[in-house]
Amino acid sequence: MSVGVLLVDDEPLIRMGLRAIVDAEPDLTVLGEAADGAGVTGLVAKLNPDVVLMDVRMPVVDGIRATTDLMTALAEPPKVIVVTTFENDDYVYDALLAGASGFLLKRARPEEIVAGIRTVAAGESLLFPAAIRRLAEKHARGGGRDGLNRAGLTEREREVLRLMAAGLSNVEIAGRLYVGVQTVKTHVGNVLAKLGARDRTQAVIRAYETGFVTPSG
């Protein structure tokens, strides 16, 4: 099945380049474009994209506000990948908190952009552990390694969450724990439910916010 993509960026050349990259793939299709975050929710409701490539910095309504609007207004919002110039941009962390599934740099190679779209469309997180650690160092509030105790995670679920925070996919986690991929999916689903997290990215951010996972490792 084709993955529908919406492009949101205030720079026409950026949108043109992203469209060329996405439309060159047989399983990806650009459904539409927007030059600002304003009105994105209505456009998403009309076009029903699977993934939104969202510029994080736009002059009227930025990617953080637009992402927040999508997550609160729609029962089944699309996956959002924020696109930024600098990986240590404070806006990136705020966008992840708002509900984005990950981020890409504008200088990313075409194959990285395509892989990122496919990754989030498949339900995985597009996280870069080193960059997330650097952002968390600036933003995470801490609260001790037992900050998630009230969520009632089992020891195996806590282990899975640590590996998620390290950027491992379900397949990689399965290999690390010597279990089946379906078992990992079950554990991930339990983690998300217990944390009240929308997706893997939100769970990882929660792990940093509580101090369960620390930027230093």
Secondary structure in CASP SS format (residue, H / E / C, confidence):
PFRMAT SS
TARGET T0000
AUTHOR 0000-0000-0000
METHOD secondary structure of the structure
MODEL  1
M C 1.00
S C 1.00
V E 1.00
G E 1.00
V E 1.00
L E 1.00
L E 1.00
V E 1.00
D C 1.00
D C 1.00
E C 1.00
P H 1.00
L H 1.00
I H 1.00
R H 1.00
M H 1.00
G H 1.00
L H 1.00
R H 1.00
A H 1.00
I H 1.00
V H 1.00
D H 1.00
A C 1.00
E C 1.00
P C 1.00
D C 1.00
L E 1.00
T E 1.00
V E 1.00
L E 1.00
G E 1.00
E E 1.00
A E 1.00
A C 1.00
D C 1.00
G C 1.00
A C 1.00
G C 1.00
V H 1.00
T H 1.00
G H 1.00
L H 1.00
V H 1.00
A H 1.00
K H 1.00
L H 1.00
N C 1.00
P C 1.00
D C 1.00
V E 1.00
V E 1.00
L E 1.00
M E 1.00
D E 1.00
V C 1.00
R C 1.00
M C 1.00
P C 1.00
V C 1.00
V C 1.00
D C 1.00
G H 1.00
I H 1.00
R H 1.00
A H 1.00
T H 1.00
T H 1.00
D H 1.00
L H 1.00
M H 1.00
T H 1.00
A H 1.00
L C 1.00
A C 1.00
E C 1.00
P C 1.00
P C 1.00
K E 1.00
V E 1.00
I E 1.00
V E 1.00
V E 1.00
T E 1.00
T C 1.00
F C 1.00
E C 1.00
N C 1.00
D C 1.00
D H 1.00
Y H 1.00
V H 1.00
Y H 1.00
D H 1.00
A H 1.00
L H 1.00
L H 1.00
A H 1.00
G C 1.00
A C 1.00
S C 1.00
G E 1.00
F E 1.00
L E 1.00
L E 1.00
K C 1.00
R C 1.00
A C 1.00
R C 1.00
P H 1.00
E H 1.00
E H 1.00
I H 1.00
V H 1.00
A H 1.00
G H 1.00
I H 1.00
R H 1.00
T H 1.00
V H 1.00
A H 1.00
A C 1.00
G C 1.00
E C 1.00
S C 1.00
L E 1.00
L C 1.00
F C 1.00
P H 1.00
A H 1.00
A H 1.00
I H 1.00
R H 1.00
R H 1.00
L H 1.00
A H 1.00
E H 1.00
K H 1.00
H H 1.00
A C 1.00
R C 1.00
G C 1.00
G C 1.00
G C 1.00
R C 1.00
D C 1.00
G C 1.00
L C 1.00
N H 1.00
R H 1.00
A H 1.00
G C 1.00
L C 1.00
T C 1.00
E H 1.00
R H 1.00
E H 1.00
R H 1.00
E H 1.00
V H 1.00
L H 1.00
R H 1.00
L H 1.00
M H 1.00
A H 1.00
A C 1.00
G C 1.00
L C 1.00
S C 1.00
N H 1.00
V H 1.00
E H 1.00
I H 1.00
A H 1.00
G H 1.00
R H 1.00
L H 1.00
Y C 1.00
V C 1.00
G C 1.00
V H 1.00
Q H 1.00
T H 1.00
V H 1.00
K H 1.00
T H 1.00
H H 1.00
V H 1.00
G H 1.00
N H 1.00
V H 1.00
L H 1.00
A H 1.00
K H 1.00
L H 1.00
G C 1.00
A C 1.00
R C 1.00
D C 1.00
R H 1.00
T H 1.00
Q H 1.00
A H 1.00
V H 1.00
I H 1.00
R H 1.00
A H 1.00
Y H 1.00
E H 1.00
T H 1.00
G C 1.00
F C 1.00
V C 1.00
T C 1.00
P C 1.00
S C 1.00
G C 1.00
END
